[in-house]
Amino acid sequence: MGIIDDLTKHKFEQFKNSYNVYHFTTELDRYNNETRVYDQNPSFTITVMFTPVTNEAAVLEYGEHITSMKQCVYYGSEKLQEFDHILIGSVMYTVKSIKDFNTHKLVLVDKDG
C-alpha cells in the first residue's frame, strides 16, 4: 500500500466505530422457496465510519430510497457479502452493494432491507 493510501486509511480513525456483522445461510421453506436465515451471534466486527449516501450515481440507482441508506469505506479482510446484516445503533441494516477497489471496498447498507 502506498503512502497516500495509508494516510487515507487512517485519516478518520477517531470517527470510526465497531459494528457487528451477521452472516446468513440460505434454506428452503416449506413451499420450497429460498429464505435467508441469519446467525444469532455476530460473525465478526468491522470498524468503519458510516456516512449518508450522497453520490450522484447512487441517487440515480436508488432514487428517493437513498434516504434510508448509509455508506462506508471498508479496508478489512473479513468476507463481507451482500445481504449480510450490520447492526448500527439499534437498527439492523442490510448490505445492498459492495464495490471493490484496489485498496478498499465501498459498502452501501439499507435499513429498509
N, C-alpha and C positions, 0 to 999 in steps of 0.2 A: 504494500500500500504506500502511496506517495505521501509527501509532507502535507499537501493540501487536503487529501482525503482524511488523513489522521487529524488535522485541525478541525475539519468539518464534523467528523465523527464525535468529537468530544466538546464541541462548541457550546451546546446547550445542556451539558451534563446535569447542572443544578436544577433544571426544569423537568427532568425525566422522572418517571415513577415506574414502579413494578406492577405488572398486570398478569393475572393468571389466565392461561390458555387451556381450553378444554377441547381435546380431540374427539372424534366421533367414529363410530363404526356404522356400516350400512347393513340393515337387516330387512327381511321380508315380513310384512304384516300378514294378518290372516287372509287378506284379499290378494296376496302375492305382489303388493306394491312395495317398492323400496322406501325405507324410512331411515332417518339418521337417529342413532342412539348415542347421546353424549356421555362422556366419562363423568362420574360423580365427583371425582377428585381432579385437581388441575394436572394436566400432562406436563407442563413446565411453566416457567415465568419469563416474561420478556420485560426489558427495561427500556422504555421509549417515551417520547413526548407526543401525545395526540393533539392535533390541531383541527380546526374546521376545514372542510374541503372547499377550496375556492378557485381551483384552476379551471380555465375555460373548457378544456376537453372533458373533464368530469361533469361539469354543468350541462354540456351538450348531451352527454351519455345518460345521465341520471335525472335530468330536469329538476323539478321542484322537490323531488325526493331527496335531493342533496342536503336539505336542512337537517336530516336525521343522521348524517354521515360524519365520520371523522377520518383523519389520515395520520400516518406516522411513517418515519423512515426507520427501517429495521436493519441493523448490522449484525444481528446474532446468527448463530449457526444451527439453532434448533429448527426442525422442519415444520414451519408454519404453512398451513394449507387453506384453500378456500373452503368456506363453511365451518371452519373452527369457530368456537365461541371465545370471546375475550371479555372478562368482567372488568368494566370501567366504572368505578364507584360502586353503586348498587345496581347498575344496569348491564344486562348481558347484550353484547354486540356480536354480530356475525361477520366474519371476514368475507367481503364481497369480491375483492380484487387484490392480486399480488403482482406487481410489475417488477421483474428482475432487472437490475443494472449490474455493472461490473463489480461495484463495491458494496452495494446495499439493495434493499427491496423497498418499494413504495407500497404500503398496505392501506387499503380502504376498508373501513368497517361500517356497518349499518345497524342502528338499534332496532329497526323495524323488521329485521331478519331478511 
